[in-house]
């Protein structure tokens, strides 16, 4: 995220949140991020998924940040499992359930995501609905989970409200300056189109397994 952060740091405040479950390093983490642990993940390696615990951590973090500066969050960005979590948060917010984000989530950036959106407050019928909040989908062309990323967009998000950007990378964000400038330009565009208010906070879920 450092490249996108640098480009947008004068326009958005980024808030990074740790996932709740300890983990080994995920795909493409090593050797670049060797020694940067501890590592975490959004879902457990084994056993049933427990989004309630994760949502409780996110809710507390969001509440603390909103109380701190009074602005709230307009966007959420997630990578891999974090993208799955972000999609679930967008769907819950769309239906008026889950976390109070202050001014309200206006857009999402789903990077190398997997399916399906992870929710904890919705019925079976509600889980079958599509996210209609605008989303930007980043997909690595050599990512082993690229079809999962495409499915997250095509099945779980309303096509008219999505933008797809594909890059010649694996399970990570692109490195080339022109690619990151393109991503930043789309984030600015979604912000302008969905929130005419002044500078506000962009909530970022850290990349996880």
LINKAWO-V448494 format. One record per residue. N is the residue number from 1. RES is the residue in one letter. D_CENTER is the distance of its C-alpha to the mean C-alpha in Angstrom with 2 decimals. Layout:
BEGIN
{{N RES D_CENTER} {N RES D_CENTER}}
END
This chain:
BEGIN
{{1 X 11.56} {2 X 15.10} {3 X 16.18} {4 X 13.62} {5 X 14.07} {6 X 17.79} {7 X 17.84} {8 X 16.05} {9 X 17.25} {10 X 20.19} {11 X 18.27} {12 X 15.24} {13 X 15.04} {14 X 12.12} {15 X 11.77} {16 X 10.77} {17 X 10.89} {18 X 12.54} {19 X 12.10} {20 X 15.46} {21 X 17.13} {22 X 19.10} {23 X 18.84} {24 X 20.49} {25 X 18.83} {26 X 16.63} {27 X 17.32} {28 X 18.12} {29 X 17.83} {30 X 21.63} {31 X 23.82} {32 X 21.80} {33 X 20.32} {34 X 23.39} {35 X 24.31} {36 X 20.95} {37 X 20.51} {38 X 20.26} {39 X 17.36} {40 X 15.23} {41 X 13.30} {42 X 11.51} {43 X 14.43} {44 X 18.06} {45 X 19.99} {46 X 22.64} {47 X 23.46} {48 X 21.76} {49 X 18.09} {50 X 17.90} {51 X 14.84} {52 X 17.23} {53 X 17.41} {54 X 13.71} {55 X 13.50} {56 X 16.62} {57 X 15.29} {58 X 12.30} {59 X 14.92} {60 X 17.36} {61 X 15.22} {62 X 14.29} {63 X 17.98} {64 X 19.27} {65 X 17.43} {66 X 18.59} {67 X 22.03} {68 X 22.16} {69 X 21.90} {70 X 21.92} {71 X 19.36} {72 X 16.22} {73 X 12.68} {74 X 12.21} {75 X 8.60} {76 X 5.09} {77 X 2.89} {78 X 2.08} {79 X 5.69} {80 X 8.27} {81 X 8.60} {82 X 5.37} {83 X 4.16} {84 X 7.27} {85 X 6.81} {86 X 4.24} {87 X 6.94} {88 X 9.51} {89 X 8.96} {90 X 9.29} {91 X 12.30} {92 X 13.81} {93 X 13.66} {94 X 15.20} {95 X 17.93} {96 X 18.61} {97 X 17.78} {98 X 15.85} {99 X 14.73} {100 X 16.56} {101 X 14.28} {102 X 17.45} {103 X 17.66} {104 X 14.95} {105 X 11.52} {106 X 12.60} {107 X 9.82} {108 X 6.27} {109 X 5.39} {110 X 4.93} {111 X 6.86} {112 X 9.70} {113 X 8.38} {114 X 11.07} {115 X 12.67} {116 X 13.23} {117 X 10.76} {118 X 11.49} {119 X 13.50} {120 X 16.42} {121 X 18.16} {122 X 18.92} {123 X 22.02} {124 X 22.41} {125 X 23.09} {126 X 20.06} {127 X 17.79} {128 X 19.48} {129 X 18.44} {130 X 16.07} {131 X 13.22} {132 X 15.17} {133 X 12.89} {134 X 12.47} {135 X 9.65} {136 X 9.75} {137 X 9.70} {138 X 10.58} {139 X 13.01} {140 X 15.46} {141 X 18.93} {142 X 20.15} {143 X 17.19} {144 X 18.86} {145 X 15.99} {146 X 15.89} {147 X 17.45} {148 X 14.82} {149 X 12.23} {150 X 14.88} {151 X 15.55} {152 X 12.09} {153 X 12.88} {154 X 16.60} {155 X 16.99} {156 X 14.24} {157 X 13.60} {158 X 16.60} {159 X 17.68} {160 X 19.13} {161 X 15.91} {162 X 13.98} {163 X 14.41} {164 X 14.48} {165 X 14.93} {166 X 16.39} {167 X 17.58} {168 X 20.27} {169 X 18.31} {170 X 17.56} {171 X 14.59} {172 X 13.37} {173 X 12.61} {174 X 15.87} {175 X 18.57} {176 X 20.80} {177 X 21.04} {178 X 21.42} {179 X 18.20} {180 X 16.18} {181 X 18.31} {182 X 17.50} {183 X 13.71} {184 X 14.52} {185 X 17.02} {186 X 14.75} {187 X 12.39} {188 X 15.76} {189 X 17.02} {190 X 14.40} {191 X 14.99} {192 X 18.72} {193 X 18.85} {194 X 17.08} {195 X 18.14} {196 X 21.56} {197 X 21.59} {198 X 21.92} {199 X 19.56} {200 X 16.87} {201 X 13.91} {202 X 10.43} {203 X 8.28} {204 X 6.30} {205 X 5.40} {206 X 7.99} {207 X 8.50} {208 X 10.55} {209 X 13.00}}
END
